[in-house]
């Protein structure tokens, strides 16, 4: 995963979406639907309230709290600050971009 998150050829917004999905064990499709009001960062703690997506249809709204790895805190905070006026946190990211980013990294 570090190879993806540290790859500067992958746009920061895509890397942030992948990181958020990874540390919260979430579906990428659900992650891409998050609104700025669904996520808070306090120091290195990330709190995500899931209110939309495929998982919500089955189990209802829920909240996940996780720790952001120290090396990615600044990247995440900067992205979330810039996305505050967007309808979703990852409005520029498509699921296909995430899939391609994960496939382009040599995992051997």
SULVEN-V989168 format. One record per residue. N is the residue number from 1. SS is DSSP state (h for helix, s for strand, l for the rest). Layout:
n=(N	N)
ss=(SS	SS)
This chain:
n=(1	2	3	4	5	6	7	8	9	10	11	12	13	14	15	16	17	18	19	20	21	22	23	24	25	26	27	28	29	30	31	32	33	34	35	36	37	38	39	40	41	42	43	44	45	46	47	48	49	50	51	52	53	54	55	56	57	58	59	60	61	62	63	64	65	66	67	68	69	70	71	72	73	74	75	76	77	78	79	80	81	82	83	84	85	86	87	88	89	90	91	92	93	94	95	96	97	98	99	100	101	102	103	104	105	106	107	108)
ss=(l	h	h	h	h	l	l	l	l	l	l	h	h	h	h	h	h	h	h	h	h	h	h	h	l	l	l	h	h	h	h	l	l	l	l	h	h	h	s	s	s	s	l	l	s	s	s	s	s	s	l	l	l	h	h	h	h	h	h	l	l	s	s	s	s	s	s	l	l	h	h	h	h	h	h	h	h	h	h	h	h	h	h	h	h	l	l	l	l	l	l	l	l	l	h	h	h	h	h	h	h	h	h	l	l	l	l	l)
